[in-house]
Amino acid sequence: MLHQRTRELIAQRLSRGGISAPEAAELREHLITCEECRQTYDHQVEMVRAMTGSTPEEPAGFESRTLMDETFARLEAMEPVPA
């Protein structure tokens, strides 16, 4: 996914309050692998929080950055499975 498409999905997600399930999956998959776009998303969420006093609700299945970090840390801590 291109970074511009990601920024568009983030803006739609946070300003209109919703994107389709396929778009949410597309965004989620990109945010898992792209640090730059995760930082953009986190920054935009913080701006919404500062302006509204609340955090936008995450769509079903859309992990927060904290949850992603915790999940990756757990995966990295696991012993490799022998081949």
Phi, psi and omega in degrees: 000139178283151181298325179298317178299319178299314179299321178296316180295321178299313181298315179297317181300318185270332183269320182264352177080009178184147171227162182293162178301316177297323178293320178297320178294319178298313179296313181302313181299320180290318181296333179295325187254350186240105180298319181301314181287327175297319178295320177299314179299312180301318180296316180295320177297318178297322178295317178298316180300317181294323183280327187251344182081006178218161179266136177300143178290141177275140175295157180306132179083002182261105185286142174285164179301318181299315179297319178299314179300316180297318180296313179297320179298319178295318179296319180293330182280346182287149176288139177295147178276129179298142181280000000 
